[in-house]
Amino acid sequence: MASILHTAGTILQLKCPKCGKGRVFEKNGDAFLKFPKMHEDCPECHYHFDREPGYFLGAMYASYGLAVFEGICTFLVAKFMVQGLSELTIAFIIAGVIVSLGYWNYKLARVIWMNLFPG
């Protein structure tokens, strides 16, 4: 159980799947709209993140799953916690949430993928 919690913590903090200390992504600073850049290797333990060409294509499935989960949660909150919203308004709210979390999902999906298939 402690191992699962440790792994979940390193995933949410976007840390290296091997050592749990090094950052997977470089800091963007003030450039929010720049594409996130991954380190080639872990700055702490030098674990190589990109295992082979096309390795992160599978992370798209994890990103899709995150977006579906966020959309369902948003629908449930909008439908049952806020009264009087039309279906179109709920659809726009869901789309807004999914688009606004896309940057985070991209990074999180890659770290999840590295933890599922460490290579």
Steps between C-alpha positions, in 0.01 A plus 500: 500500500783737583659426162179589317472828691865580428451430129184712491687782671787492253256494208304801627823689566625410149817340637729229362347148512831348609628724780194716572717811544588643160256713304381350171418837340707815484361807672330733253499799732270767364430333164173317564408456135834346400502129429631312807857378455615175656848436627679231298620335821417535868712778653546289815549134397555544121212262413427541126134598463441434128542123473461464121357687199124530539513405869266781605234432236327282758486796737224636277273228637578608855433863404169401341403309815582802715290727276204261512525476880516880531206538264285255697587667830425843353167378365399355837590819684335728244184291468431417863671775701403804290129535430353646181782442251399405147660204323685735265644696792612176664664391174693829479607468864625145438690609187654791689617279784650241264681765293627684807640178651660382173844638589497316834361182338782493245763500771314270736425244227868471410602444862220244546619319184859491625384349828282239330768396249843586643691302237 
